[in-house]
């Protein structure tokens, strides 16, 4: 077996875990203390507001990773975790080793982890949980683990996962709540995991109000005290931007997710004493996600025409306070694999759009049903703008507002567009694969050439330079093939009170718009 240590995925030997623990403790206790000089208040309640609260608490029944992660991660540990950087580091696994061919990984488990009922998180428990996640009869996320062939217990402390391809991304995949380690024995004994927990994380569910908020209590005896600084958590969903901002401004919540169209207004708030603001790098992009097999959209020239019809700068300035940088490719600037020569690949040109539609013999009544999340801002405003701009070149976008929990599942059935953000992951190849090679996010398969290049990039044995070249090549195929109507890239932005810590080092926020408050907390002043 050989250790693989690219920047974003690290198999860390046991001897290094103590060093990592010190680093994480420092990050959790001291990181993000702008404006705060007090000691950590371990009796505090940390209140954070995002957009939506999930209705189902079973991580293997997740309908939307972005929605579910913040609310499930305090209760459910995984084999690995994402920390600020972004980097993938140990969690329930102390270390991992790749086989020389990159198709097998051994995970060595930490000896002191237990479920909330006191049962050990041993190899048998991990295998049972991952097998449940992989079983389509028991899981909605089974497709996330398509690369996995087998999951076996080598001994009580070692889990071996074999894959059907080189899987540089496996530890990263296992860091998501979709790969949460659940107590299968407790579930089999009658625990209803849809409404209560069967986890091993730093908190337990206290009160659950589906669609509104969830409160949590610290779990005594957890192996990482720095992951449970507050005594209690209260995580709530406030879909209306103004209501969420007002809750923050009035002190009802300690931190909020800031949408791009709130940028100017939030700056007026955080200039006042007692408030802070942090902007993470832009890694996530808005797009009209397409089913390229939809009748009328099969010809790439038609999809290119849709891209030329969009005035991205106009949408950015009018709707998003200038915080959504126009993009013409899957990987935005600053992400490994971004091609600077393609920045203006789809500059606004409605005449060219009309010419391409004519050259492709596109239907004169071309209509695309476009889903967007009902009530979500800025998606609904962007959808209206896109509809008007497509109509100007003779294409009808039929707008369909759908609840967040159903939007992705409806898109997956095919022949729809979906105006939403494309998820980003720690590894660019993983982002390309999960956005374009997974049928739930790309119903009609992309070209075999694209798939081959993306899978090559996930081989742990190639060099970083070779991997970057493959990212650029794959991104170019997606751009030229107009796999999306590319719109713009947005940073993750958070506003928080000055007596909080850790809000500028939220691991998940380095690559997606997700709160990960594992090392966040409050101070005494």
N, C-alpha and C positions, 0 to 999 in steps of 0.2 A: 504494500500500500504506500502511496506517496501523498504528502500534504500539498494541497493547492492553496496558494495565497495571493490571488488577485486582489486589487484594492477593495472591491465591494463584497467579497465572500471570503471569510477566513475560517479555516479549520484550526482552532487554537489548542495547542497541547496543554495538558493538565497543569504543567509547571507555570504556564503563562496566565492561568485563570486568576491567581491571586493579584497579579499586576493589573489585569483587566478589572477586577472587582474594585481595586483602589481607584482606578480611573473613572469607573462608573459612579462610585460614591462621590468623587469630587465633582463630576458633571452634575449629579443629582443635587448635591448639597449647595454648590456654589454657582453652577451655570445659570445664566439668565437672571442674575440678581441686580439688574440695572435699577437703581433707585431704592434698593432694599439693603439695609445694613443689620437687620435683626437676626436673631437665631431662628432656626426652623421651628415652627409651631406644630408640634405633633398632636395637638388636640384640635386642630383646625378642621373646618369643612371647606373643601375646594369646590367652587361652583363654576362650571364651564358650559357655555351654550354654543351649539352648532345649529345645523338646519333641521335635521330630521332624526327622530328616534325610531329604531326598528320595532316591529311588532312581535317578532319571533326571536327568542334568545338562544336558539340552538345554532352554534357556529357552523355546523355542517348543513344547515338549511338556509344559509345566507343567500339573499337575493341581490345584495349589492355590498361589495366589500367596503367601499368608501363610507357607506352609511353605518355599517355594522361594527367596524373595527373599534372605534372609540368606546363603544358601549360594552363590547365583549372582552376586550383585551385586559381590563382590570381583574377579570375573574378567571380567564383562561390563559395559561402559559402555553408556549410552543417549544419545539426543540431549539429554535434559534430566534433571535430578535434583531430588529433594525434599530440602530442608534444613530445619533447625529453624525453626519459625514457625507453620504450615508454609508454605513458599514453593517455587515451582518456578523453578529457575535453570538457567543453561547447564551443559552437560557436553561432549558431543562437538560440539554446536552452540554457537557463540559467542553467537549472537543469533537471534531470529526476528521476523518481521513478518507480521501478519494483513492480508489484503486488506480493503477497506472493507466488503464484504458478509459477512465472517467465514467464508467458505467456501474460503479458500485461505491457506496459510501457507508462507512461504519461510524455510528454516533455513540459516543461514550456518555452515559447518563450521570448526572450528579446524584450523589447518594442520599441527599437530605430533603428531597422534594416529596410532598404528600398531597393527596386530594383533601378536600375540605371535610371529608368524613373520616380522615385519618389513614386511609389506605395508601400504600406506597405507590409512587409513580415509577414503576419498574419497567423493564423491557416488555413484559407481557402486556402491561397496561397501555404502553405506547403503541405496540403492534395492534392491539384491539381497537384503539381509537383511530389510527390511520386506516385500518381496514374498513372501519365504519365510514370514514370520510370518502373512501374510494368506491364505496358500494352504491351504485345508482338507486338501489331500492331503499336505502336509508339516508341518502345524501343528495343535495342539489348541487354540490360542488365537486362531484366525482371527476368531472372533466378537467379540473385544475391539476389532476395527478396523472394525466395520460402518459407521462414519461415513465411512470413507476411500473416495474414488472412485479417485484415481490417485496414484502416487508417481513423480516424474520427476526426473532430474538436469538442472538448468538449465545448470550448468557444473560443473567439477570440485569446486568449493567450495560449491555451492548445491543444496539439495534442495527441491523444491516438492511439497507435499501438498495436494491438493484434496479437499473433503469434500462430502457430500450434504446437509449441514445446517450451520448456524452452529456452530462447534466451539470454544468457549472452553476446553473440557477437553482439546483435542488435545495440547498440551505436557505436561499431567499424565499422560495416557494413555501418552505416549512416555517417561515417566520410570520406568516399571515394567520389571522384568526380562522381562515378556512381550513388550516391545518392544526387548529387548536387541539390540545390533548384533553379529551373528555373522559370521565369515569364511566366506562361502558358497563361495568358491573353494577354501578348504582342505577344506571338507566334500566338495565335488565331487571333490577329489583323493584322498579316502579317509579323512580324519580322522573318527573315530567320536565325534561330539559328545555322545553319550549317556554316554560314560565318560571323556572327556577334554575339553580346552577348545579353542575357536576364537574367543577373545575378544580384547579390547584394554584390559582393566582393569588396576588396579594390582597384581594378584596373579595367579599361575598355580596350578593345582592341583598339589599335591605327592603326597599319598596320599589315596585315596578309599576309604572303607569304607562302602558303601551301607547306609543305615538306622542308622549308628552315628556316624561323624564324618568330617570332611574337613579336611585340613591344606593350607596354602597357603604359597608362597614369594613374596617380593617380586619384582616384575618390574622389572629395571633399565632406566632410561631413560624411565619413565612421565612424562607431562607435568605431573602434579600430585603432587609429593613429599609434601605434607601429607595425601594420601589413602592413604599407605602408611607410616605411622609405625612399626609393628612390622616386624621382619624377617620374621616368620612369624605366621600365624594358625592356630588350631585351633578349629573350630566343631563342636560335638557336640550330639547329641540325647539327652536323658535324660527319657523320658516320665514316669517316676515322680517325683512332687513331692518326696518325702522324699529320694530318692537325689540329685536335683539340688541340693537344699538342703544335704545333707551334703557333696557335692563342693565347694560354695562355702565352707562353713564350715571345711573342712579345708584349703583353699588349692589344691585340684586345679584349680579354674577361677577366673578373675578376675571374671566377671560372669555373672549368671543372669537369666532372665525369671522374674518372680514372679507366680504365679496368685493370684486374689483370696482363695482359701481358705487361703493361706499367710501372709496379712497379719500376723496376731498373732504367729505364730512367727518371721517374718523380723524383726519389730521387736525381738525379744529378741536376735537376732544382731547387728543393725547398731548397737545401743547400745554395743557393744564397740569398742575402738580397732582401727583398721585396716579398718573396713567402712563403706560408705555406702549410701544408699537414695534413689531418686528416683521420684516419682509424676507421670506426665504427665496432662494433662486427660482427662476421660472423653469419648470420642468413639465408642467401639465398643459395640455392644449384643448381648446374647444374646437369641435368639428361637427359637421353634419355627417355622422357615421352612415355609410351606405351599405346596402346589400347589392353588390355589383352584379348579381344575377337577376335583379328586378327587370322585368320587360321594359325595354327602352333605355336601360342603363348598361347593357352588356358591352357596348362599344366604348373603349377608353376615351375617344374623342368627345363623346357626350358628357362624360364625367369631367373631362378637362374644361368643357364649355361651362359647366356649372361653377367651376372654380374661377374662371375668368369673369363670371357675372357678379362676383362678390366684391363689394367695396369694403375691404377689411379696415382700412384707415378710418373710413367714415363710421363704421360700427364701433371701433375702438374709441374714437374721440367723442362720439355722441352718446354712447351708452355705458362706457367702461372707464371713464375718467382717465383715459390714456394709459391704463394699466394692463392692456391686453395686446401684446406685441404681435403684429400680423405674422403668420407662418404659412409656408407652402410645402412643408414636409413633416413627417411624423416626429422627428427629434429636434426640439427647439435649440436655439443658440445656447451654448454653455454645456450641453449634454454631449458626451463622447459619441461621435458619429454624425453630428450635425455638419451639413455641407454648406459652407458659406457662399458657394457659387449659386445656390438655389434660393437665395433670400427673396428674390423677386420673380420666382418661377411663375407665379400666378398673379401678376400685377393686374389691377382692375382694368378690364378691357371688354366692355359689353359688345362692341362690334365684333371682336374676335370670337366671343362666345356664340353670337348668332351665326357667324361663318362656320364654326365647328359643328354646330347643330345641323346646319344645312348639309355640310360635307358628309356627316354621318347618317343622313336621311332619318334623323330623329323624328318620332311622331309629332305631328303639329299640335296635338293635345297632350303632350307629355305631362303626366301628373305624378308627383311623388308624395305619398303620405309621410309626413314628418312628425315624429313623436317628440314631445318635450315634457319635462317634469312639470306637472300642474302646479302653479303658484310659485315656482322657483325663479328667483331672480339671480343673474341676468338672463337665464335661458329663455324665458318667455319673451322678453324684449328683443333678444337676438333673433329668435324665431320669426317674429313679425318683420324685422328688418330683412332677414334672408328671404322671406316670402316675397316682399316687395321687389327686391333686387332680381330674383329669379323671374318674377312675373314680367319684368322689364325686357327680358330676352325671350319671352314666350313660354316659360316653364311654370307650371302651377305647383306650388307647395301647399298641400292640404295639411294644415296644422292640427295635431291631435294631442291635446293636453291629457296626460295620464299620470296617476299617482306614482311617486318615486319607486315604491316597492314593486310596481308592475312594469315600469318602462322598459327595462332591459329585457325582461322575459318576453314582452310583446315584440320588441325588435327582433329577438332571436327567431321568431316564427317565420321571418322572411318577408321581403317585398316592402319594407319600410325604410325610412331614414330615421335617425335619432340624433337630435341636437343635444349634445351633452359633452362632458369632458372625457377625453381619452386618458385612461389611467397611466401613470408612470410607475416604474419599479426601480430598485437599486441598480439593476443591470440593464443597459439599453437593449440588449438582445432579448431580455425577458419582456421588456415593454413591447417590442415589436412582435414577439411571439404571442403574447396574451391578448394583444389588441387586434391582430390580424390572422392568427392561426387557430384561434379558438372560436367555435361556431356561435357561442353565445354573444360574442362581440363582433363577429364578421361572418354572417350566415353562409355566404357563398365563398368557397375557398379561393385564396389568391393564387397567383401563378406558381407552378412548381419551382421555378427559378428563385422566387422570393423565399419560399419555404426552405429551400436547400441552403441559401445563403444565411438565413437566420439560424438554422440549426447548426451550421458550421461554426457560427460565432459563439455557440455555447459549449464548445469543446474545451475542457480545462487545459489541454496540452498545448494549445497554440499560444503564440506570443501576444502581448497587449497590442503591438502595432498591427499584427495580422487581424486581430479582433476588431480594431477600429476601422480598418479597411472594409471589413465585411459589414459593419454597421452602416457605413456610408453607402455601400453598394445596395443593401437592402432598403435603406431609406429612399434612395434614388428610384428604385423600382416602384415603391409605393407612391412616391410623388408623381412620377411620370404616368403611372397607371391611374392616378387620381382615385386612390382607394377611399378617400374621404373628400368632402368639401371642406378643405382646411380653412380654419378661421383665425385663431390667435392664441398665444400662449400667456398664461396667467401665473403670477407668483402666489404661493400660499402666504396669507397675511393674517397676523393675530394681533389683537389688542388686549392688554392685560393691566391689572392694577399693579402698582409699584411694590406691593408687599407679596407678590408671587415670585417664585423661582422656577426656572426650567422651561419657560415658554419660548425661549429663543433657541432651544436645543431639543425640540420634539422630533424624535428619530424619524417618524413617518413623514413629517412635513418637509424633509429634505428632498422627497421625490413624489409626494402626492398631497392633496389637500385633505389630510386626515389628522385629527388630534391624536397624539399618543402621549398621555400624561403620566407615564410610568415613573419618571423622575421629577415630576413637577410637585410643587407644594406652596405653602404660605409661610411667611415669617411673622415674628411677633410685632414687627413695626415696619 
